[in-house]
Amino acid sequence: MSLLAKPGDTVAVASDHAGVELKGIVAGEIAALGFKVLDLGTQGSASVDYPDFGRAVAEHVVAGKVKAGVIVCGTGIGISIAANRVPGARAVLAHDTYGARMGREHNDGNILALGARVIAIDTAKHLVREFFATPFGGGRHAGRVAKLG
Ligand code: RB5
């Protein structure tokens, strides 16, 4: 089964103010994997609303403007909820290797959500690498993912 994106494809990133620093770090990791990065904001530390940024990335992914997304807020919870309200988005909130891997292998996740206040920077980088290195497993998982809508 195929990977989510191949080198040269574009990956969108976005965060609220709580995730802006980690977003920049994660963007560097994504670029190091050979992907182009589209940064949909926020920039700077001014307080913003995470739903706006989760939705923006999800809409880009579902419209096919980018292949995948990585979104960051304080916990990863709010921004993943926002992304998952866009039909066709499958945002995976991951805190560990197993979650990042299963979110691709079993759930065909197309967006990775991270919590800047709950995981270490090295963990976040590792989760990005794991997410993009794991193909969707297909088979028995395909019908289940189809039922997600
Ligand atoms: C912002 O303070 C915080 O609520 C947000 O980053 C996120 O954790 C929401 O789920």
Residues whose N, C-alpha, C, O or C-beta is under 5 A from the ligand:
A	BS01	RB5	D16 A18 C73 G74 T75 G76 I77 G78 I79
